[in-house]
């Protein structure tokens, strides 16, 4: 799909949040993305003060991943009042549950500063999707696969602003981040 001379190859869609919320538009957006030929991915908004296992279970119940979908994503942007150690323990529970059930390493989405303060060095084995807005390119000391560079993009047919992301590689590299 092309939008204002930008080729859109993939989209990430919010599926769940915490231990109870399933996005009411998720299934519609999930199905429509596939219909228009865009590679789709689903993410869970992580709440550190809630059980990582329960959050993973909610996410897995809400999303039926298929071959060719992007790897699952956990969006972690807040500490929820937890210490760095407690936050990391709970996040690891989430990640390990997803890995055990799906057989793949999830992608971690987070902000640049949050990554440096809470995740760097302890989650380096996971692909990173970094939010670092309004820059020509993100800081290079983070090994990122995806970069969210704006939260104010406009797409025909969508009445509200959307996030805009780029992938760090070519289509062959992107295929390595798809569900088998």
VMD Tcl script that draws the C-alpha trace (Angstrom):
set ca {
  {0.00 0.00 0.00}
  {1.28 3.49 -0.81}
  {0.34 6.60 1.11}
  {1.70 9.98 0.00}
  {4.63 8.35 -1.78}
  {5.48 6.20 1.26}
  {5.19 2.45 0.84}
  {3.49 0.86 3.84}
  {4.59 -2.76 4.23}
  {3.58 -3.48 7.84}
  {1.37 -2.31 10.68}
  {1.33 -3.06 14.40}
  {-2.09 -3.23 16.03}
  {-2.89 -2.94 19.71}
  {-4.55 -6.14 20.92}
  {-4.54 -6.08 24.71}
  {-3.52 -4.14 27.82}
  {-2.92 -5.30 31.35}
  {-4.89 -8.36 32.47}
  {-8.41 -7.45 31.34}
  {-8.50 -5.12 28.33}
  {-8.93 -6.40 24.80}
  {-8.97 -3.49 22.35}
  {-12.54 -3.37 20.97}
  {-11.25 -2.59 17.47}
  {-8.47 -5.15 17.44}
  {-10.17 -7.96 15.52}
  {-11.55 -5.59 12.89}
  {-8.16 -3.93 12.40}
  {-6.36 -7.29 12.43}
  {-8.62 -8.68 9.69}
  {-8.62 -5.50 7.57}
  {-4.84 -5.20 7.59}
  {-4.53 -8.65 6.07}
  {-7.21 -7.85 3.46}
  {-5.28 -4.82 2.15}
  {-2.04 -6.78 1.89}
  {-0.11 -5.24 4.76}
  {2.01 -7.46 7.00}
  {0.35 -7.34 10.38}
  {1.68 -7.47 13.92}
  {-0.05 -7.40 17.30}
  {1.11 -5.84 20.54}
  {0.25 -5.99 24.21}
  {0.53 -2.88 26.42}
  {2.31 -4.15 29.52}
  {1.32 -3.04 33.03}
  {4.27 -3.85 35.35}
  {2.11 -3.95 38.48}
  {0.00 -6.81 36.99}
  {1.05 -10.45 36.60}
  {3.25 -10.96 33.55}
  {1.86 -14.49 33.18}
  {-1.76 -13.31 33.22}
  {-0.97 -10.57 30.73}
  {0.69 -13.06 28.38}
  {-2.31 -15.37 28.67}
  {-4.73 -12.55 27.81}
  {-2.62 -11.60 24.78}
  {-2.41 -15.21 23.57}
  {-6.18 -15.63 23.97}
  {-6.92 -12.47 21.99}
  {-4.53 -12.97 19.06}
  {-4.45 -15.90 16.66}
  {-1.03 -15.56 15.11}
  {-0.60 -17.06 11.66}
  {2.42 -17.82 9.54}
  {3.56 -14.55 7.95}
  {2.44 -12.30 10.81}
  {5.06 -10.21 12.58}
  {6.40 -11.60 15.82}
  {4.35 -10.72 18.93}
  {5.22 -7.45 20.63}
  {5.21 -6.34 24.26}
  {4.92 -2.56 24.69}
  {6.55 -1.49 27.95}
  {6.70 2.22 28.70}
  {6.09 2.60 32.43}
  {7.44 1.23 35.71}
  {4.06 1.12 37.41}
  {5.84 2.07 40.63}
  {7.92 -1.12 40.51}
  {11.65 -1.26 41.07}
  {13.83 -2.04 38.06}
  {14.41 -5.57 39.39}
  {10.70 -6.29 39.96}
  {9.78 -4.79 36.60}
  {12.35 -6.99 34.84}
  {11.24 -10.15 36.66}
  {7.62 -9.57 35.66}
  {8.53 -8.70 32.06}
  {10.64 -11.87 31.81}
  {7.64 -13.93 32.96}
  {5.59 -12.41 30.13}
  {8.31 -12.98 27.52}
  {9.04 -16.56 28.57}
  {5.32 -17.48 28.50}
  {5.02 -16.14 24.94}
  {8.22 -17.91 23.88}
  {7.03 -21.22 25.35}
  {3.59 -21.02 23.70}
  {4.63 -19.66 20.28}
  {8.24 -20.79 19.97}
  {9.52 -17.31 19.03}
  {11.18 -14.39 20.81}
  {8.80 -11.43 21.08}
  {9.76 -7.93 20.04}
  {10.11 -5.37 22.84}
  {8.66 -1.91 22.12}
  {9.75 0.93 24.38}
  {10.91 4.52 24.47}
  {14.57 5.36 24.07}
  {15.09 6.68 27.63}
  {13.02 3.88 29.20}
  {15.14 1.33 27.35}
  {18.38 2.85 28.63}
  {17.11 3.16 32.21}
  {15.33 -0.19 32.57}
  {16.11 -2.74 29.85}
  {19.48 -2.23 28.21}
  {21.90 -5.07 28.89}
  {19.25 -7.40 30.30}
  {17.06 -7.92 27.21}
  {19.62 -7.71 24.42}
  {18.56 -11.10 22.99}
  {15.18 -9.64 21.98}
  {14.45 -7.56 18.89}
  {13.83 -3.93 19.86}
  {11.27 -1.50 18.47}
  {12.32 1.91 19.77}
  {10.22 5.06 20.03}
  {12.32 8.16 19.50}
  {10.23 10.91 17.97}
  {10.95 13.77 15.63}
  {14.56 12.96 14.76}
  {16.28 12.34 11.45}
  {17.30 8.95 12.85}
  {17.31 7.33 16.30}
  {20.30 7.22 18.60}
  {22.68 4.58 17.32}
  {23.60 3.07 20.70}
  {20.38 1.03 20.63}
  {20.28 -1.96 18.25}
  {16.80 -1.43 16.87}
  {14.78 -3.40 14.35}
  {11.88 -0.94 14.21}
  {11.88 2.78 14.93}
  {8.74 4.74 15.74}
  {9.63 8.23 14.60}
  {6.25 9.96 14.79}
  {2.91 9.69 16.53}
  {1.22 12.26 14.27}
  {1.06 10.62 10.85}
  {-2.08 10.76 8.70}
  {-3.33 7.89 6.55}
  {-6.26 8.15 4.13}
  {-9.29 6.36 5.54}
  {-8.23 6.80 9.19}
  {-9.70 9.86 10.90}
  {-7.14 10.11 13.70}
  {-3.36 10.37 13.87}
  {-1.38 7.15 13.66}
  {2.16 6.22 14.63}
  {4.72 5.95 11.85}
  {7.49 3.37 11.98}
  {10.40 2.32 9.82}
  {12.18 -1.01 9.65}
  {15.96 -1.22 9.89}
  {16.64 -3.47 6.89}
  {15.21 -4.79 3.67}
  {12.32 -7.15 2.95}
  {14.53 -10.23 3.43}
  {15.45 -8.94 6.90}
  {11.79 -8.24 7.70}
  {10.83 -11.79 6.73}
  {13.15 -13.04 9.50}
  {10.81 -11.37 12.00}
  {7.69 -13.17 10.79}
  {5.91 -16.05 12.44}
  {6.92 -19.41 10.89}
}
mol new
graphics top color blue
foreach p $ca { graphics top sphere $p radius 0.5 }
foreach p [lrange $ca 0 end-1] q [lrange $ca 1 end] { graphics top cylinder $p $q radius 0.2 }
display resetview
